[in-house]
């Protein structure tokens, strides 16, 4: 009787210790919907040559080009690093150049246009 009671007690202790490992947190409906939206957005990018900025749940930003897409993650590559990003870590995805780059390009274009007009007209040559 003692052996049976000891084996039952031992199996209950093992079950108690191992049970939390099997209780993985299942994503809620909202979380699952958000992950599906991010997956669809990443898969829907027409050209993977466009730069992508990914804002993660912890507030950090990762920039690069999409190199690989899998069911549970994607890889962002820049000139030096390859970063594996799980869809569940992503808070927001933005495609294209940032605001600073766009402002810099607009200023450079304006300066170039002024120089072109000045060179074409006779007013700058004198």
N, C-alpha and C positions, 0 to 999 in steps of 0.2 A: 504494500500500500504506500509506503514511504517513497519507493522508486517511482511509482505512477504520479504521485503528488509532486515530486521533485521534477519529473520530466514535464509535467503540465506547467509548473511554475517557470521552468527554464524556457519553454516555448513561448510563454506569455512575455517574458522579459525580452527575448530575441525579437518578438513581434513588436513590442513597444519601442525598441531601439531602431529597428529597420523601417517602421511605418512612416516616419517623417520624410524619408527619402522617396517614398512613392507618392507622397501628397504634394506633388508639384503644383504650383499655383497655375490654375487654368486661367487664360486671359478672359476678362469680362467681355460682354457684348460690345461695349464701346471700344475697348482696346482692340478687339478682333476687327472691328469695322475700320478703325484707324489704320491698322496694319495692312488691311486689304487695300485701302485707299493709297497708301504709300507704295505698295507693290505695283498697283495699277499705274501710278504716276511715273515710277521708275521704268516700268516696261513700256510705257507709252512715249517715251522720249524718242523722237525720230532719229536724231543724230547723236551718237554717243561722243562726238567730238566736242560738243558744247561743254563749257565748264559748269560744274554743279557745286553748289554750296549746300551742305547738309547740317542742319542744327540738331544736335542731339538732346535727349531728355535732361542731361546734366548741364546744359547750357553751352557746351563747347561747340565749335564749328569746324567742320572738315571740308576742305575744298579739293577738287580734282575732277578727273574725267572717269566716267563709269567704265570699268574694265571687264567686269564679270557680273552676271546676275544669276542667283540661285533661288531656291524656294524659300529659304529662311534668311538670306543675307545677300549683299552685293559688295563689290570691291571698288573703292575709289582709288585712282592712281594719279599721282602727280609726278614731277620729274625725278623725285628721290624716293618716295614712299608708296607702298600699297597698303591701304587701310581697309580691313574687313569691317563692315557695318551691318549689324542685325537690324531687320526691319522694326523690331520692337523698340530699339534704341532711338529711332528717328522721331523728331518732333516736327520738323519742317524741311522741305526741299525747295530750293530756288535754283532756277536754270539761267544761265547766261552770265554776263558780266555784272559786277556790283555797281552801285551808284557812283562811287568815286571814279571808277574806270570810265563810266559813261560821261561824267563831267569833264574828266581829263581829255577824253577824245573830242568832246564838243569844243573845248577851249583850243585844242591843237588844230581842229578843223577851221575854227574861226580865224586863228592867226594865219594859217595857210591860205585861206580865202583872201584875207586882206593883203598879204604879200603878193598873191597872184594878180589881184586887181591893180596893185601898185606897179608891178612889173609890166603888165600889159599896157597900162595907160602911160602917157608921156610925162605925166606930172612927177613921177618918182625918179625919172632919169636925169632931171635937171638939177 
